Amino acid sequence: MEIKQNESTELRPEGSRVMDAPVVTIDMPDFLRQIKDEPTWKNSDRNAMTIYKTAEMRMVLIALHEDAVIEKHLANGVISVQVLDGEINFIVEGESHNLKTGQVIALHRKVPHTVAAIKESVFLLTVANFKDEPI
């Protein structure tokens, strides 16, 4: 299996990190520090970082400032959202789910949803795809 790494960019000049390999160890405390130390976090209402990516699964760390909103959208795969820090309002089909640190919500593919940060928050989005559609 080919080991895949991200490319360093102007926003993340520190270099590459492994995105896909037979075994990938994720240092979540380090990523939590990094996501809030980047210029995008300081200049925007959010920041995101893909920390694992294969054809079947993707893991994205997302940080939102208080009152930031990710407008209604849907995912091509089954998703889970785990709040690592803070509190978010996860709105599905008009129903609000108030999620705090340590709580998780899961949705089937293509279910429209909105995410609003009640306070500064970081969550882990996992998207799984077991059908032949790209995620």
MONORVEN-V992906 format. One record per residue. N is the residue number from 1. RES is the residue in one letter. OMEGA is omega in whole degrees, -180 to 180 (NA if undefined). NEAR is the number of other ideal C-beta (glycine too) atoms within 8 Angstrom. D_CENTER is the distance of its C-alpha to the mean C-alpha in Angstrom with 1 decimal. Layout:
N & RES & OMEGA & NEAR & D_CENTER
N & RES & OMEGA & NEAR & D_CENTER
This chain:
1 & M & 178 & 4 & 25.0
2 & E & 175 & 4 & 23.9
3 & I & -178 & 7 & 21.5
4 & K & 179 & 8 & 19.0
5 & Q & 174 & 8 & 17.7
6 & N & 177 & 8 & 15.9
7 & E & 174 & 5 & 18.5
8 & S & -178 & 8 & 19.0
9 & T & 177 & 6 & 18.8
10 & E & 180 & 4 & 20.3
11 & L & 178 & 7 & 17.1
12 & R & -175 & 9 & 16.6
13 & P & -175 & 7 & 20.3
14 & E & 175 & 4 & 20.3
15 & G & -172 & 5 & 20.1
16 & S & 173 & 7 & 18.4
17 & R & -179 & 7 & 16.4
18 & V & 179 & 9 & 16.6
19 & M & -178 & 11 & 13.9
20 & D & 177 & 10 & 16.2
21 & A & 178 & 8 & 19.4
22 & P & 176 & 3 & 21.4
23 & V & 177 & 4 & 19.9
24 & V & 176 & 8 & 16.8
25 & T & -177 & 4 & 16.7
26 & I & 178 & 8 & 13.6
27 & D & -174 & 6 & 14.7
28 & M & 178 & 9 & 12.1
29 & P & 178 & 6 & 14.6
30 & D & 178 & 7 & 15.0
31 & F & 178 & 12 & 11.5
32 & L & 177 & 12 & 11.4
33 & R & -176 & 8 & 14.7
34 & Q & -175 & 9 & 13.9
35 & I & 180 & 14 & 11.0
36 & K & 179 & 10 & 13.6
37 & D & -176 & 6 & 16.4
38 & E & 179 & 11 & 15.7
39 & P & -180 & 6 & 17.7
40 & T & 178 & 9 & 14.9
41 & W & -177 & 12 & 14.0
42 & K & -174 & 6 & 17.8
43 & N & -176 & 5 & 18.6
44 & S & 178 & 7 & 16.0
45 & D & -179 & 6 & 14.5
46 & R & 171 & 12 & 10.9
47 & N & 180 & 11 & 9.2
48 & A & -178 & 9 & 6.2
49 & M & 174 & 10 & 6.8
50 & T & -177 & 10 & 6.9
51 & I & 176 & 10 & 8.5
52 & Y & -177 & 11 & 10.1
53 & K & 172 & 9 & 11.5
54 & T & 177 & 7 & 14.6
55 & A & -176 & 4 & 16.3
56 & E & -175 & 6 & 15.5
57 & M & 176 & 11 & 12.0
58 & R & 176 & 11 & 8.7
59 & M & -177 & 13 & 6.0
60 & V & 175 & 12 & 3.0
61 & L & -177 & 16 & 3.5
62 & I & 177 & 12 & 4.1
63 & A & 179 & 13 & 7.9
64 & L & 171 & 16 & 10.4
65 & H & 176 & 9 & 14.1
66 & E & 179 & 8 & 16.4
67 & D & 175 & 7 & 17.2
68 & A & -179 & 10 & 14.5
69 & V & 169 & 8 & 13.9
70 & I & -174 & 10 & 11.6
71 & E & -176 & 5 & 14.7
72 & K & -180 & 6 & 15.5
73 & H & 176 & 8 & 13.9
74 & L & -180 & 8 & 13.6
75 & A & 179 & 11 & 12.1
76 & N & 180 & 10 & 14.6
77 & G & 172 & 12 & 13.6
78 & V & -178 & 12 & 13.5
79 & I & 165 & 12 & 10.2
80 & S & 176 & 10 & 9.5
81 & V & 179 & 15 & 7.7
82 & Q & 179 & 10 & 9.0
83 & V & -180 & 16 & 9.9
84 & L & -180 & 11 & 10.6
85 & D & 175 & 8 & 12.6
86 & G & -176 & 15 & 14.1
87 & E & 180 & 12 & 14.6
88 & I & 172 & 15 & 13.1
89 & N & -178 & 12 & 15.1
90 & F & -172 & 13 & 13.7
91 & I & -179 & 12 & 16.4
92 & V & 178 & 11 & 17.4
93 & E & 177 & 5 & 20.9
94 & G & -180 & 4 & 22.1
95 & E & -180 & 6 & 21.3
96 & S & 176 & 6 & 19.4
97 & H & -180 & 9 & 17.6
98 & N & -176 & 9 & 17.4
99 & L & 180 & 13 & 14.9
100 & K & -180 & 8 & 15.5
101 & T & 177 & 8 & 14.6
102 & G & -179 & 5 & 14.7
103 & Q & -175 & 8 & 14.5
104 & V & 171 & 8 & 12.7
105 & I & 179 & 10 & 13.0
106 & A & -179 & 7 & 13.2
107 & L & 171 & 11 & 14.3
108 & H & -180 & 5 & 16.4
109 & R & 173 & 11 & 15.9
110 & K & 173 & 7 & 16.6
111 & V & -179 & 9 & 16.7
112 & P & -179 & 9 & 16.3
113 & H & 178 & 11 & 14.3
114 & T & 177 & 11 & 13.7
115 & V & 178 & 13 & 11.6
116 & A & 180 & 11 & 13.7
117 & A & 176 & 16 & 13.5
118 & I & 170 & 10 & 16.8
119 & K & -180 & 7 & 16.6
120 & E & -172 & 9 & 14.5
121 & S & 172 & 13 & 11.3
122 & V & 178 & 14 & 8.3
123 & F & 178 & 15 & 6.1
124 & L & 176 & 12 & 4.5
125 & L & 174 & 11 & 3.7
126 & T & 179 & 12 & 6.7
127 & V & -180 & 14 & 8.9
128 & A & -179 & 10 & 12.5
129 & N & -179 & 14 & 15.4
130 & F & 173 & 6 & 18.9
131 & K & -173 & 4 & 20.9
132 & D & 175 & 2 & 21.7
133 & E & 177 & 7 & 19.4
134 & P & 178 & 5 & 16.9
135 & I & NA & 10 & 13.2
